[in-house]
């Protein structure tokens, strides 16, 4: 029988300094950029624009960590539901976005609680499965390059359930270690979840969803628009090394500093992306009002930024107009150069090219 080499602690881990000078230094910029991002996000008139558009970018980056690679174009086309010919990777990414947005909606309905039942629901959505927490032994984590076993998570169903109940309590009971900074708590929660490894697959993606939902739960963000996956992907070797260093040597400080730096870097880059989207919306609004005054509406503008690739049905549903009217709107926008018309077979869709360019440039500059 496999025996875990790391004894999962109660949280917060006993006997560990969680407010060292290095941690405090890393906390300051993380909080500063998070607060700036929270304020910047409010400049977008409809928060669904950010949640929908940025969640798709997070879904792509998070899935790439686990080797589900797809292109921006394929991803946006899959979002249109124009054809069944969608790659398995694109389907995985689409389910991740669905799980993330579903988690945020569910958490709000539960008065901010992040429950195990919700995590199971998100896993089932992500993996298109009816499974819950692992019930069979044999799960080990291996080095991708060498194949050597580096970590054995809890094997018994009862142990997994026990540790997940403890994590649920720590995540939701603000009275437990109330003096801990919420960003430190987020990093502890993520490490604990990844070490429990409660699901048969997708633990990394569910663990990253848990991070951003926790930030909204604590009020550090109003909506889930901070996504750590691209930073983690760019520093994957350090991420896995530091995860394991906690288990092998108890090096919590290095892990916490890494996660705080990830928050600061990601928040800062997301501020630039949100500001770029706001500027593009302002420019598009001005062009529509000046060139197409009878066509302009805030709902139509929102549609073009909520769906970088949009289609007649999206406009029809968002604006509550007939299909004929929605088609006329989009073709007028295309004639004015605000979108570009494309087709797949008999299906037609329209691309907000400046927004797509902004998203792709952000992906490159954050690399």
Secondary structure, 3 states (H helix, E strand, C coil): CCCCCCCCCCCCCCCCCCCCHHHHHHHHHHHHHHHHHHHHHCCCCCHHHHHHHHHHHHHHHHHHHCCCCCCHHHHHHHHHCCCCCCCHHHHHHHHHHHHHHHHHHHHHHCCCCCCHHHHHHHHHHHHCCCCCCCCCCCCCEECCCCCCEEECCCCCHHHHHHHHHHHHHHHHCCCCCCCCCHHHHHHHHHHHHHHHCCCCCCHHHHHHHHHHHHHHHCCCCCCCCCCCHHHHHHCHHHHHHHHHHHHHHCCHHHHHHHHHHHHHHHHHHHHHHHHHHHHHHHHHHHHHHHHCCCCCCHHHHHHHHHCCEECHHHHHHHHCCCHHHHHHHHHHHHHCCCCEEEEECCEEEEECHHHHHHHHHHHHHCC
